[in-house]
């Protein structure tokens, strides 16, 4: 009887923990186990032809630090992120400002603008591949009408055009994501402060930088962080448009990892690359969150 009473008291004291325990266990299985297996595999020598699970030391990590293709793909990823992220932020903020005030058909236009976000990235990439086709794509035809001559531009083959093509597709799809978040943030700004600033003679830009921007900064920082992480693992659009080509000119870190792991089956080396990317992203996220906390 005493043991039953002790068990009942333990259950009562820890009832909230018992409720969340199954969810925590599932999260641990889904998150921690793959990460642990990834780390273990990175110290082994598993390839397509050799299932060597013995400890290999830091061989794979030494190899990746001397792999120029890896660092080139990482540079491509950073370049895509550095170009696309500011464009999406500025265009999203401009659209949010445009649709902040009520206008006829506002809800219809907002709904249409959000449509690209719900499209699968691989479908969006395939669609832009058709749009940019040098023979039958409407983009070249429209440019031909504008300039009065044929424009057989090889968007996905020409090294000078392939970056604009990928960034165009990426910005088209994800600018609405920034737009929705920033529209909600702008709608929550205290109007009385803006009206008081206008009465005091403050212009639009002064009001924006002194009142509006500090008010929406937390939401903007989260939006930039989410999109930055998403851009860092960009795969679908690039794969659908160029598959990392021409050559390896648009190969991102995700495409490099996919080719190494699922086409060349260098499992242990791929695990080392993936673990390196996880460490880089974790460091960037912690630094960004710390900066956000300090700016409050």
C-alpha positions as CSV (number, residue, x, y, z in Angstrom):
1,X,0.0,0.0,0.0
2,X,2.8,2.4,0.9
3,X,4.5,1.7,-2.5
4,X,1.2,2.4,-4.3
5,X,0.9,5.7,-2.4
6,X,4.5,6.7,-3.3
7,X,3.9,5.9,-6.9
8,X,0.7,8.0,-6.9
9,X,2.5,10.9,-5.3
10,X,5.3,10.6,-7.8
11,X,2.8,10.6,-10.7
12,X,1.0,13.7,-9.3
13,X,4.2,15.6,-8.8
14,X,5.6,14.8,-12.3
15,X,2.3,14.7,-14.2
16,X,3.3,17.5,-16.6
17,X,6.6,15.8,-17.4
18,X,4.8,12.5,-18.0
19,X,2.5,14.2,-20.5
20,X,5.4,15.6,-22.6
21,X,7.7,12.6,-22.2
22,X,6.3,10.8,-25.3
23,X,6.8,13.9,-27.5
24,X,10.3,14.4,-26.1
25,X,11.2,10.8,-26.8
26,X,10.0,11.0,-30.3
27,X,11.9,14.2,-30.9
28,X,15.0,12.6,-29.5
29,X,14.6,9.6,-31.8
30,X,13.9,11.7,-34.8
31,X,16.6,14.3,-34.1
32,X,19.4,12.9,-31.9
33,X,19.6,9.4,-33.3
34,X,20.2,10.5,-37.0
35,X,22.8,13.1,-35.8
36,X,24.6,10.5,-33.7
37,X,24.6,8.0,-36.6
38,X,25.9,10.8,-38.8
39,X,28.8,11.5,-36.5
40,X,29.6,7.8,-36.2
41,X,29.5,7.2,-39.9
42,X,31.8,10.2,-40.5
43,X,34.6,8.4,-38.7
44,X,34.1,5.2,-40.8
45,X,35.1,4.2,-44.3
46,X,31.7,3.3,-45.9
47,X,31.6,3.6,-49.7
48,X,29.7,2.0,-52.5
49,X,32.3,-0.8,-52.8
50,X,33.5,-1.1,-49.2
51,X,31.3,-1.4,-46.1
52,X,34.2,-0.7,-43.7
53,X,32.7,0.3,-40.4
54,X,36.0,0.3,-38.5
55,X,37.3,3.6,-37.0
56,X,39.2,5.6,-39.6
57,X,40.1,8.6,-37.4
58,X,39.9,12.1,-39.0
59,X,40.5,10.8,-42.6
60,X,37.2,12.1,-43.9
61,X,37.6,15.5,-42.2
62,X,41.1,16.0,-43.5
63,X,39.9,15.1,-47.0
64,X,37.0,17.6,-46.9
65,X,39.4,20.4,-45.8
66,X,41.5,19.7,-48.9
67,X,38.6,19.3,-51.3
68,X,38.4,22.4,-53.5
69,X,35.0,21.3,-55.0
70,X,33.5,21.4,-51.5
71,X,34.6,24.9,-50.8
72,X,33.6,26.1,-54.2
73,X,30.1,24.8,-53.7
74,X,30.0,26.4,-50.3
75,X,31.1,29.7,-51.9
76,X,28.3,29.3,-54.5
77,X,25.8,28.8,-51.7
78,X,27.0,31.9,-49.8
79,X,26.8,33.9,-53.0
80,X,23.2,32.8,-53.7
81,X,22.2,33.7,-50.2
82,X,24.0,37.1,-50.2
83,X,22.2,38.1,-53.4
84,X,18.7,36.6,-53.0
85,X,18.1,37.3,-49.3
86,X,18.4,41.2,-49.5
87,X,16.3,41.2,-52.7
88,X,13.6,39.2,-51.1
89,X,13.7,41.4,-48.0
90,X,13.5,44.7,-49.8
91,X,10.9,43.5,-52.3
92,X,8.8,42.0,-49.5
93,X,9.0,45.2,-47.4
94,X,8.1,47.3,-50.5
95,X,5.0,45.1,-51.2
96,X,4.0,45.2,-47.5
97,X,4.2,49.0,-47.5
98,X,2.1,49.0,-50.7
99,X,-0.7,46.8,-49.4
100,X,-0.6,48.1,-45.8
101,X,-3.5,50.5,-46.4
102,X,-6.9,49.3,-47.5
103,X,-7.6,49.4,-51.2
104,X,-10.1,47.8,-53.6
105,X,-9.4,44.1,-54.1
106,X,-6.7,44.1,-51.5
107,X,-7.5,40.6,-50.3
108,X,-7.6,39.2,-53.8
109,X,-4.2,40.7,-54.7
110,X,-2.6,39.4,-51.4
111,X,-4.0,36.0,-52.1
112,X,-2.5,35.9,-55.6
113,X,0.9,37.2,-54.3
114,X,1.1,34.3,-51.8
115,X,0.5,31.6,-54.4
116,X,4.2,31.0,-55.3
117,X,5.0,30.1,-51.7
118,X,2.6,27.1,-51.8
119,X,4.2,25.7,-55.0
120,X,6.7,23.0,-54.4
121,X,10.2,24.3,-55.1
122,X,11.0,21.5,-57.5
123,X,7.8,22.3,-59.5
124,X,8.7,26.0,-59.4
125,X,12.2,25.2,-60.8
126,X,10.7,23.0,-63.5
127,X,8.2,25.8,-64.4
128,X,11.0,28.4,-64.7
129,X,13.0,26.0,-66.8
130,X,10.1,26.0,-69.3
131,X,9.7,29.7,-69.1
132,X,13.4,30.3,-69.8
133,X,13.6,27.8,-72.6
134,X,15.6,29.4,-75.4
135,X,13.3,28.3,-78.2
136,X,9.8,28.1,-76.7
137,X,10.0,30.0,-73.5
138,X,7.9,33.1,-73.2
139,X,10.6,35.1,-71.4
140,X,12.8,35.2,-74.6
141,X,9.8,35.9,-76.7
142,X,8.8,38.9,-74.5
143,X,12.4,40.2,-74.6
144,X,12.3,39.8,-78.4
145,X,9.2,41.9,-78.6
146,X,10.8,44.6,-76.4
147,X,14.1,44.8,-78.3
148,X,12.6,44.2,-81.7
149,X,14.8,41.2,-82.6
150,X,15.2,37.5,-81.6
151,X,16.7,36.9,-78.2
152,X,17.8,33.2,-78.1
153,X,19.3,33.5,-74.6
154,X,20.6,30.3,-73.0
155,X,19.5,31.1,-69.5
156,X,20.5,27.7,-68.0
157,X,23.6,27.1,-70.0
158,X,25.3,30.5,-70.5
159,X,27.6,31.0,-67.4
160,X,26.8,34.7,-67.4
161,X,23.0,34.2,-67.3
162,X,22.6,31.1,-65.1
163,X,23.0,33.0,-61.8
164,X,20.3,35.6,-62.7
165,X,18.0,32.8,-63.8
166,X,18.3,30.9,-60.5
167,X,18.0,34.1,-58.4
168,X,15.0,35.2,-60.4
169,X,13.2,31.9,-59.7
170,X,14.1,31.9,-56.1
171,X,13.1,35.6,-55.5
172,X,9.8,35.0,-57.3
173,X,8.9,32.1,-55.1
174,X,10.0,33.4,-51.7
175,X,9.5,37.1,-51.8
176,X,5.8,36.5,-50.8
177,X,6.9,34.8,-47.7
178,X,8.8,37.9,-46.6
179,X,5.8,40.0,-47.7
180,X,3.3,38.2,-45.5
181,X,5.5,38.4,-42.4
182,X,6.4,42.0,-42.9
183,X,2.8,43.0,-43.7
184,X,1.7,41.5,-40.3
185,X,4.5,43.3,-38.6
186,X,3.7,46.7,-40.2
187,X,0.0,46.3,-39.3
188,X,1.0,46.1,-35.6
189,X,3.0,49.3,-35.6
190,X,1.5,52.0,-33.3
191,X,-0.2,54.5,-35.6
192,X,-0.3,57.2,-32.9
193,X,3.5,57.4,-32.9
194,X,3.6,57.9,-36.6
195,X,0.9,60.5,-36.5
196,X,2.8,62.4,-33.7
197,X,6.0,62.2,-35.8
198,X,4.1,63.6,-38.8
199,X,2.7,66.5,-36.7
200,X,6.3,67.3,-35.5
201,X,7.4,67.6,-39.1
202,X,9.2,64.2,-39.5
203,X,9.4,63.1,-43.1
204,X,8.6,59.6,-44.4
205,X,12.2,58.2,-44.2
206,X,12.9,59.7,-40.8
207,X,9.6,58.2,-39.5
208,X,10.4,54.8,-41.0
209,X,13.9,54.5,-39.6
210,X,13.1,56.0,-36.1
211,X,9.7,54.4,-35.5
212,X,8.7,51.8,-38.0
213,X,11.9,49.9,-38.4
214,X,12.6,49.4,-34.6
215,X,9.0,48.2,-34.2
216,X,9.2,45.6,-36.9
217,X,12.8,44.6,-36.3
218,X,12.1,41.4,-34.2
219,X,9.8,40.0,-36.9
220,X,12.2,41.1,-39.7
221,X,15.2,39.4,-37.9
222,X,13.3,36.1,-37.6
223,X,12.2,36.3,-41.2
224,X,15.8,36.9,-42.4
225,X,17.0,34.1,-40.2
226,X,14.5,31.6,-41.6
227,X,15.1,32.6,-45.2
228,X,18.8,32.7,-44.7
229,X,18.8,29.1,-43.4
230,X,16.5,28.0,-46.2
231,X,18.7,29.6,-48.8
232,X,21.8,28.0,-47.4
233,X,20.3,24.6,-48.1
234,X,19.0,25.6,-51.6
235,X,18.7,22.5,-53.8
236,X,15.3,22.1,-55.6
237,X,15.3,25.2,-57.8
238,X,19.0,24.8,-58.8
239,X,18.6,21.1,-59.5
240,X,15.5,21.6,-61.7
241,X,17.2,24.5,-63.6
242,X,20.8,23.5,-64.0
243,X,21.6,20.4,-61.8
244,X,24.6,22.4,-60.7
245,X,25.8,23.3,-64.2
246,X,27.1,24.4,-66.5
247,X,30.0,22.3,-65.3
248,X,30.0,23.0,-61.5
249,X,29.3,26.7,-61.8
250,X,26.1,26.6,-59.8
251,X,26.7,23.6,-57.6
252,X,25.6,24.4,-54.0
253,X,26.6,22.6,-50.9
254,X,23.3,20.6,-50.9
255,X,23.9,19.5,-54.5
256,X,27.5,18.6,-53.7
257,X,26.3,16.5,-50.7
258,X,23.6,14.8,-52.8
259,X,26.0,13.9,-55.6
260,X,28.6,12.5,-53.1
261,X,26.1,10.6,-51.1
262,X,23.4,9.4,-53.5
263,X,25.3,9.2,-56.8
264,X,28.8,8.3,-55.9
265,X,27.8,6.6,-52.6
266,X,30.7,8.0,-50.5
267,X,28.7,7.6,-47.4
268,X,31.3,8.4,-44.7
269,X,32.7,11.4,-46.6
270,X,29.2,12.7,-47.1
271,X,28.4,12.3,-43.4
272,X,31.5,14.4,-42.6
273,X,30.4,17.1,-45.0
274,X,26.9,17.1,-43.6
275,X,28.2,17.3,-40.0
276,X,30.4,20.3,-41.1
277,X,27.4,22.0,-42.5
278,X,25.4,21.4,-39.3
279,X,28.2,23.0,-37.3
280,X,28.4,26.0,-39.6
281,X,24.6,26.6,-39.5
282,X,24.4,26.1,-35.7
283,X,27.2,28.6,-35.2
284,X,25.4,31.1,-37.6
285,X,22.1,30.6,-35.8
286,X,23.5,31.1,-32.4
287,X,25.4,34.3,-33.5
288,X,22.2,35.6,-35.1
289,X,20.1,34.9,-32.1
290,X,22.6,36.5,-29.8
291,X,22.7,39.6,-32.0
292,X,18.9,39.8,-31.9
293,X,18.9,39.5,-28.1
294,X,21.5,42.3,-27.8
295,X,19.6,44.6,-30.1
296,X,16.4,44.5,-28.0
